[in-house]
Amino acid sequence: MTTQIISSLKKLDNYLRYSGFKGYDPYDALNSPKINKIQNHWIKILFTQFFVYSPINFRSLFKVKPGVNPKALGLFLSAYCKMYKNNLIDTNDFTEISSKLENLLFKTKSSGYSGCCWGFNFDWQDIIRYAPKKTPTIVISSFIGQSFLDFYDVTKEEKYLKVAESITQFILKDLHITRLEQGICFSYTPLDSHVVHNANCLGAAFLTRVYSINHDEIVLDHAKKAFDFTISCQRDDGSWAYRLNLETGKERNQIDFHQGFIIDSLCDYIKYSGTNDETYMLSLMKAASFYKNNQFQSDGRAKWRLPRKHPVDIHHLAQGIISFSKMYELTKDVKYLNYANRIAQWTICNMQDEKGFFYYQKWPLFTNKIAYMRWGQAWMMLALSKIIFNTYKLEKLK
């Protein structure tokens, strides 16, 4: 199985290098000059959703060009760090590719904030918000922050730790912090005050990892309060709503790969905070049980948004591989790594093209084969590198 995953990863790596890490995104419709000029936001949403679900790529017709997505760059950097640790690339190759990704990350950084931060390379329009390109988000900035910490872990160069510490200032000073009796919640962007659990936890997990290096108690205090709030909102079955409207008390019930984001974040908090409080582990185990039993099928296929099984989405598959790999890292329970391998095997056999890239979505009667860079390739690059990393560690223990 490890040989199959390594072969898959190398094919994907070759595809990415050939593409120069440029590609399309499911949500990049507003990069079209024609569509972006439209004043009616409902029509913009309609075009965006059309691009998201169309199995035919009409982007060139609307003059949408392949772009460099900062979030994808961060995921790639993390993946290459893991590949280097496993001797899948040599020192010269790693130095060259990591330097390229580092330079691209600094070129795409958002300006005018208290610390380093990043946003999407396209304008974003949905029902409740509009955000111009480069509007920084806690999610993107946290993933990129994690990649710089991975880079620091490999190189031990202080400048990469400084970048991560700078990102904490963006989170603590530029985002809105909703303070509640149960804890706090970081906003998604500086433009809103939305309560989104996975975003709150991703930011808190990143803060906790920075704390584990520089021991800044203020950073840890904010992280703990963020997790305390989100845990207080966990349902009895182990799941979370996607978003909570504090004014009405209504929840947006979107159960999908975002559950995996919270699982990953809790793993990081327990690992890097050094907490002995069983509250967090109990919450994590409930969440992992729900995630495995409800969001995946026995052969490793991921469901879409519960209760819907279709489409089988590449991002959901990649997230399952990552989350169960992280559960193995934390608990050392091999069943999680075995399940991550099962998901990886199904994904490689059913979703990878001969050219190396991964398909977007698989429906009962057709497959959407568009090669989305962030949504598919970046997440699978990280997922495959992570499962190889953990499999090698297990083999060494044996």
C-alpha positions as CSV (number, residue, x, y, z in Angstrom):
1,M,0.0,0.0,0.0
2,T,2.8,2.4,0.8
3,T,4.3,1.8,-2.7
4,Q,1.0,2.7,-4.3
5,I,0.7,5.9,-2.3
6,I,4.3,6.9,-3.1
7,S,3.7,6.3,-6.8
8,S,0.5,8.3,-6.6
9,L,2.3,11.2,-4.8
10,K,5.1,11.3,-7.3
11,K,2.7,11.4,-10.3
12,L,0.9,14.3,-8.6
13,D,4.2,16.0,-7.8
14,N,5.1,15.8,-11.5
15,Y,1.8,17.3,-12.6
16,L,2.2,20.2,-10.1
17,R,5.7,21.1,-11.2
18,Y,4.6,21.1,-14.8
19,S,1.7,23.4,-14.0
20,G,3.9,25.8,-12.0
21,F,1.4,25.5,-9.2
22,K,-1.1,27.5,-11.2
23,G,-4.7,26.3,-11.7
24,Y,-8.4,27.0,-11.4
25,D,-10.6,27.0,-8.3
26,P,-14.2,26.0,-8.0
27,Y,-15.1,29.4,-6.7
28,D,-13.1,31.7,-9.0
29,A,-15.9,32.9,-11.3
30,L,-15.5,36.5,-10.3
31,N,-12.0,36.4,-11.8
32,S,-13.9,36.8,-15.1
33,P,-13.9,40.5,-16.0
34,K,-17.3,40.1,-17.6
35,I,-18.9,38.5,-14.5
36,N,-17.2,40.8,-12.0
37,K,-18.7,43.8,-13.7
38,I,-22.3,42.6,-13.0
39,Q,-23.9,44.7,-10.3
40,N,-26.5,42.2,-9.1
41,H,-25.0,40.0,-6.5
42,W,-27.6,37.2,-7.0
43,I,-26.4,36.9,-10.6
44,K,-22.8,36.7,-9.4
45,I,-23.8,33.9,-7.0
46,L,-25.6,32.1,-9.8
47,F,-22.5,32.2,-12.0
48,T,-20.3,31.1,-9.1
49,Q,-22.5,28.1,-8.4
50,F,-22.7,27.3,-12.1
51,F,-18.9,27.1,-12.3
52,V,-18.8,25.0,-9.1
53,Y,-21.1,22.3,-10.4
54,S,-20.5,22.3,-14.1
55,P,-18.6,19.2,-15.3
56,I,-17.5,21.3,-18.3
57,N,-14.9,24.0,-17.7
58,F,-16.2,27.2,-19.2
59,R,-13.6,29.4,-17.6
60,S,-11.6,30.2,-20.7
61,L,-14.8,31.3,-22.5
62,F,-15.2,33.9,-19.7
63,K,-11.5,34.8,-19.6
64,V,-10.8,33.3,-16.2
65,K,-7.1,32.5,-16.1
66,P,-5.4,29.9,-14.0
67,G,-4.1,31.5,-10.8
68,V,-1.8,31.0,-7.9
69,N,-3.8,30.3,-4.7
70,P,-2.1,31.2,-1.4
71,K,-3.9,28.5,0.5
72,A,-2.7,25.9,-2.0
73,L,0.8,27.2,-1.7
74,G,0.8,26.7,2.1
75,L,-0.5,23.2,1.7
76,F,2.1,22.4,-0.9
77,L,4.9,23.7,1.4
78,S,3.7,21.5,4.3
79,A,3.6,18.5,2.0
80,Y,7.1,19.1,0.6
81,C,8.4,19.4,4.2
82,K,6.9,15.9,5.0
83,M,8.3,14.5,1.7
84,Y,11.8,15.8,2.6
85,K,11.6,14.2,6.0
86,N,10.8,10.9,4.4
87,N,13.6,11.2,1.8
88,L,11.2,11.4,-1.1
89,I,13.0,14.4,-2.4
90,D,16.7,15.3,-1.9
91,T,18.1,18.4,-0.2
92,N,18.8,20.4,-3.4
93,D,15.3,19.7,-4.8
94,F,13.7,20.6,-1.5
95,T,15.7,23.8,-1.3
96,E,14.6,24.8,-4.8
97,I,11.0,24.0,-4.5
98,S,10.5,25.4,-1.0
99,S,12.2,28.6,-2.0
100,K,9.8,29.0,-4.9
101,L,6.8,28.4,-2.7
102,E,8.2,30.8,-0.1
103,N,8.6,33.5,-2.7
104,L,5.2,33.0,-4.1
105,L,3.7,33.2,-0.6
106,F,5.3,36.5,0.1
107,K,4.2,37.9,-3.2
108,T,0.6,37.0,-2.5
109,K,0.5,38.3,1.1
110,S,-2.2,40.8,2.0
111,S,-1.0,44.2,3.2
112,G,-2.2,46.8,5.7
113,Y,-2.7,44.5,8.7
114,S,-1.0,44.0,12.1
115,G,0.7,40.9,10.9
116,C,1.3,38.6,8.0
117,C,-2.0,37.3,6.5
118,W,-3.4,35.9,3.3
119,G,-6.7,35.7,1.4
120,F,-8.0,34.2,-1.8
121,N,-6.8,35.2,-5.3
122,F,-10.4,35.9,-6.3
123,D,-13.3,38.0,-5.2
124,W,-15.8,36.0,-3.1
125,Q,-19.5,36.5,-3.1
126,D,-22.1,34.4,-1.3
127,I,-25.5,35.0,0.2
128,I,-24.3,36.7,3.4
129,R,-20.9,38.3,2.4
130,Y,-18.8,39.8,-0.3
131,A,-15.0,39.9,0.2
132,P,-12.6,41.3,-2.4
133,K,-9.6,39.2,-3.4
134,K,-6.8,39.3,-0.9
135,T,-9.2,39.9,2.0
136,P,-7.4,37.9,4.7
137,T,-9.1,35.0,6.4
138,I,-8.3,33.1,9.6
139,V,-8.5,29.8,7.8
140,I,-6.0,30.6,5.0
141,S,-3.6,32.5,7.3
142,S,-3.6,29.6,9.8
143,F,-2.9,27.0,7.2
144,I,-0.1,29.1,5.8
145,G,1.1,29.7,9.3
146,Q,1.2,25.9,9.9
147,S,3.3,25.5,6.7
148,F,5.8,28.1,7.9
149,L,6.1,26.2,11.2
150,D,6.6,23.0,9.3
151,F,9.3,24.8,7.3
152,Y,10.9,26.1,10.6
153,D,10.8,22.5,12.0
154,V,12.9,21.3,9.0
155,T,15.3,24.2,8.6
156,K,15.4,25.7,12.2
157,E,15.7,29.1,10.6
158,E,14.2,31.7,13.0
159,K,12.8,33.9,10.1
160,Y,10.1,31.3,9.5
161,L,9.1,31.3,13.2
162,K,8.9,35.1,13.0
163,V,6.4,34.8,10.1
164,A,4.2,32.5,12.2
165,E,4.4,34.8,15.2
166,S,3.4,37.7,12.9
167,I,0.3,35.8,11.8
168,T,-0.7,35.5,15.5
169,Q,-0.9,39.3,15.6
170,F,-3.2,39.4,12.7
171,I,-5.5,36.9,14.5
172,L,-5.4,38.7,17.8
173,K,-5.5,42.3,16.6
174,D,-7.3,42.5,13.3
175,L,-10.1,39.9,13.6
176,H,-13.2,40.5,15.6
177,I,-13.3,38.4,18.7
178,T,-16.8,37.6,20.0
179,R,-16.7,37.1,23.8
180,L,-19.2,34.8,25.3
181,E,-19.8,33.1,28.7
182,Q,-18.4,29.8,27.3
183,G,-15.3,31.4,25.7
184,I,-14.5,33.3,22.5
185,C,-14.9,33.0,18.8
186,F,-12.6,34.6,16.2
187,S,-14.2,36.0,13.1
188,Y,-13.6,34.6,9.6
189,T,-12.3,37.8,8.2
190,P,-11.7,41.4,9.5
191,L,-14.9,42.3,7.7
192,D,-17.4,40.2,9.7
193,S,-18.2,38.9,13.1
194,H,-19.5,35.5,12.0
195,V,-19.4,32.5,14.4
196,V,-17.9,29.6,12.3
197,H,-16.7,26.8,14.4
198,N,-14.1,25.2,12.1
199,A,-12.5,28.6,11.4
200,N,-12.4,29.4,15.1
201,C,-10.7,26.1,15.9
202,L,-8.2,26.3,13.0
203,G,-7.0,29.7,14.2
204,A,-6.8,28.4,17.8
205,A,-4.9,25.3,16.8
206,F,-2.3,27.5,15.0
207,L,-2.0,29.7,18.0
208,T,-1.4,26.7,20.2
209,R,1.4,25.4,18.1
210,V,3.1,28.8,18.1
211,Y,2.7,28.8,21.9
212,S,4.5,25.4,22.1
213,I,7.6,27.1,20.7
214,N,7.6,30.6,22.2
215,H,5.5,29.9,25.3
216,D,3.4,33.1,24.9
217,E,0.7,32.6,27.5
218,I,-1.5,35.3,25.9
219,V,-1.6,33.2,22.7
220,L,-2.5,30.0,24.6
221,D,-5.2,31.8,26.7
222,H,-7.0,32.9,23.5
223,A,-6.7,29.4,22.0
224,K,-8.1,27.7,25.1
225,K,-11.1,30.0,25.2
226,A,-11.8,29.5,21.5
227,F,-11.8,25.7,22.0
228,D,-13.9,26.0,25.1
229,F,-16.6,27.9,23.2
230,T,-16.7,25.5,20.3
231,I,-16.7,22.4,22.5
232,S,-19.7,23.9,24.4
233,C,-21.6,23.9,21.1
234,Q,-20.8,20.3,20.2
235,R,-23.9,18.2,19.8
236,D,-24.6,14.9,21.6
237,D,-23.7,12.9,18.5
238,G,-20.3,14.5,18.3
239,S,-20.9,16.8,15.4
240,W,-21.0,20.6,15.1
241,A,-23.1,23.0,13.0
242,Y,-21.1,24.9,10.5
243,R,-22.2,28.4,11.7
244,L,-24.2,29.8,14.6
245,N,-26.2,33.0,14.3
246,L,-25.9,34.6,17.8
247,E,-28.8,37.0,17.2
248,T,-31.4,34.3,16.3
249,G,-29.8,31.2,17.9
250,K,-30.2,29.4,14.6
251,E,-27.5,27.0,13.3
252,R,-26.4,26.4,9.7
253,N,-26.4,22.7,9.5
254,Q,-23.7,21.8,6.9
255,I,-22.1,18.5,8.0
256,D,-19.1,17.8,5.7
257,F,-15.3,18.0,5.7
258,H,-15.4,20.9,8.1
259,Q,-15.9,18.4,10.9
260,G,-12.5,17.1,10.0
261,F,-11.0,20.6,10.4
262,I,-12.2,20.7,14.0
263,I,-10.9,17.2,14.6
264,D,-7.5,18.2,13.3
265,S,-7.5,21.3,15.4
266,L,-8.4,19.5,18.6
267,C,-5.6,17.0,17.9
268,D,-3.2,20.0,17.7
269,Y,-4.5,21.6,20.8
270,I,-4.1,18.5,22.9
271,K,-0.6,17.8,21.5
272,Y,0.8,21.3,21.7
273,S,-0.9,22.8,24.8
274,G,0.2,19.9,27.0
275,T,-3.3,19.9,28.7
276,N,-4.3,17.1,31.0
277,D,-7.9,18.1,30.9
278,E,-9.9,15.2,29.6
279,T,-12.7,17.5,28.3
280,Y,-10.8,18.0,25.1
281,M,-10.0,14.3,24.5
282,L,-13.6,13.3,25.2
283,S,-14.8,15.9,22.7
284,L,-12.3,14.7,20.2
285,M,-13.2,11.0,20.5
286,K,-16.9,11.8,20.1
287,A,-16.1,13.9,17.0
288,A,-13.9,11.2,15.4
289,S,-16.5,8.5,16.0
290,F,-19.2,10.6,14.4
291,Y,-16.9,11.5,11.5
292,K,-15.9,7.9,10.7
293,N,-19.3,6.3,11.2
294,N,-21.4,8.9,9.5
295,Q,-19.4,10.6,6.8
296,F,-17.6,7.7,5.2
297,Q,-18.7,4.4,3.7
298,S,-17.2,1.1,4.4
299,D,-15.0,1.1,1.3
300,G,-13.5,4.5,2.2
301,R,-15.7,6.7,0.0
302,A,-16.7,10.0,1.6
303,K,-20.3,11.2,1.7
304,W,-20.9,14.7,0.6
305,R,-23.1,16.8,3.0
306,L,-25.1,14.6,5.3
307,P,-27.3,12.9,4.6
308,R,-26.4,13.1,0.9
309,K,-24.0,10.5,-0.4
310,H,-23.2,12.2,-3.7
311,P,-21.1,13.6,-5.1
312,V,-18.0,12.0,-3.8
313,D,-15.8,15.0,-3.5
314,I,-12.0,15.0,-3.6
315,H,-11.7,17.5,-0.7
316,H,-13.8,15.3,1.5
317,L,-11.6,12.3,0.7
318,A,-8.4,14.2,1.4
319,Q,-9.7,15.5,4.7
320,G,-10.6,12.0,5.8
321,I,-7.0,10.8,5.1
322,I,-5.6,13.8,7.0
323,S,-7.9,13.6,10.0
324,F,-7.5,9.9,10.6
325,S,-3.8,10.2,10.1
326,K,-3.7,12.9,12.8
327,M,-5.9,10.7,15.1
328,Y,-3.2,8.0,14.8
329,E,-0.4,10.5,15.5
330,L,-2.2,11.5,18.7
331,T,-3.6,8.2,20.0
332,K,-1.2,5.7,18.4
333,D,-4.3,3.6,17.6
334,V,-3.5,1.8,14.4
335,K,-7.1,1.5,13.4
336,Y,-7.1,5.2,12.5
337,L,-4.1,4.8,10.2
338,N,-5.6,1.7,8.6
339,Y,-8.8,3.7,7.9
340,A,-6.8,6.6,6.4
341,N,-5.1,4.0,4.1
342,R,-8.5,2.6,3.1
343,I,-9.7,6.1,2.0
344,A,-6.4,6.7,0.2
345,Q,-6.6,3.5,-1.7
346,W,-10.2,4.1,-2.9
347,T,-9.2,7.7,-3.9
348,I,-6.2,6.7,-5.9
349,C,-8.1,3.9,-7.7
350,N,-11.1,6.0,-8.5
351,M,-10.2,9.7,-8.6
352,Q,-6.6,10.0,-10.0
353,D,-6.0,10.7,-13.7
354,E,-3.2,9.1,-15.6
355,K,-1.6,12.6,-15.9
356,G,-1.3,12.6,-12.1
357,F,-4.0,15.1,-11.0
358,F,-7.1,14.2,-9.0
359,Y,-10.7,14.6,-10.3
360,Y,-13.1,17.0,-8.6
361,Q,-16.2,15.0,-8.0
362,K,-17.7,11.6,-8.8
363,W,-21.4,11.3,-9.4
364,P,-23.4,8.1,-10.0
365,L,-23.5,8.7,-13.8
366,F,-20.5,10.8,-14.5
367,T,-17.2,12.2,-13.1
368,N,-16.3,15.9,-13.0
369,K,-12.6,15.6,-14.0
370,I,-11.7,19.3,-13.7
371,A,-8.3,19.6,-12.0
372,Y,-8.9,22.2,-9.3
373,M,-5.6,23.3,-7.8
374,R,-6.5,24.2,-4.2
375,W,-9.6,22.1,-3.8
376,G,-8.2,18.8,-5.1
377,Q,-4.4,18.8,-5.8
378,A,-3.2,20.8,-2.8
379,W,-5.3,18.8,-0.3
380,M,-4.4,15.4,-1.8
381,M,-0.7,16.4,-1.9
382,L,-0.8,17.1,1.8
383,A,-3.0,14.0,2.5
384,L,-0.7,11.6,0.7
385,S,2.5,13.0,2.2
386,K,1.0,12.8,5.6
387,I,-0.1,9.2,5.4
388,I,3.3,8.2,4.1
389,F,5.0,10.1,6.9
390,N,2.9,8.2,9.5
391,T,3.2,4.8,7.8
392,Y,7.0,5.2,7.8
393,K,6.9,6.0,11.5
394,L,4.8,3.0,12.3
395,E,7.2,0.7,10.3
396,K,10.2,2.0,12.2
397,L,8.4,1.1,15.5
398,K,8.0,-2.4,14.3
